[in-house]
Amino acid sequence: MNYKLSPSDLTFLYDGCKHCFVLKVKHGISQPSIPLPGVFSVIASLQKDHYSGKRTEDFCPQLPPGIVTLGEKRVQSIPIKFDDLESTCFIAGRFDIVAELDDGSFAVMDFKTGNPSEEKVAMYGRQLHAYAFALENPAQGALKLSPISRMGLLYFTPDSCEYTGNDCQVLGGRMSWHEVKRDDNAFHKFLHEVVALLDGPLPEAETETCDWCSYRTEIIGVSDTSTKSSRDPQSQ
């Protein structure tokens, strides 16, 4: 089987609930969608528009000189193989922005809003590694950018609010760069762990930590989700 893995699922769902992760990727059963606060999407969209075409030295001096050339582009990787596993996987998703550096390499950046921490940066590192692998090892016809020399998060931390008149309010805050060091070996080991989990039996429902597992168990009375009627996962 060739599992389709999205960078966001590797970041949030995998750590959030292994049971729900396997249901989605292997059996095509997603958690019910929850409307997220639209303000975060609006902020990210405004940031992408604002920084498009900007020189890196003008907004992120920690990066080598370059220019933001791409935003919100879809990526898809070739199948990723493992020596001791029959199944493979591939990455499919969409990055925030990429800067083409003056030395000919590329920097992948992702916008976040909130309070950064080492734990959050490490978690989001999976997402950036997934984009980097897909860009350097694209499926036929997919976007190719190589080499990816820098990866990181552009964190907006709101800390001020000002009413400027004429029904206009300005939200201010600090913009900080958080570098993610490239470690392809660690990412490959992580993907091996993910595929091994998908090839194995369905993990137990995590009723203590997952709201959806708890709902199915306590409200509906289903402790083990049946996969008999599940859909085939999307694969290549």
ABEGO torsion letter per residue (X at the ends): XBBBBBAAAAAAAAAABAAAAAAAAAAGBBBBBBBBBAAAAAAAAAAAAAABGBBAAAABAABBBBBBABBGBBBBBBBBBBAABABBBBBBBBBABBBBBAAGBBBBBBBBBEBBBAAAAAAAAAAAAAAAAAAABBBBGBBBBOBBABBEBBBBBBABBBBAEGGBBBBBEBBBBBBBBBBAAAAAAAAAAAAAAAABBBBBBBAAABAAAAAAAAAAGBABBBAAABBBBBBX
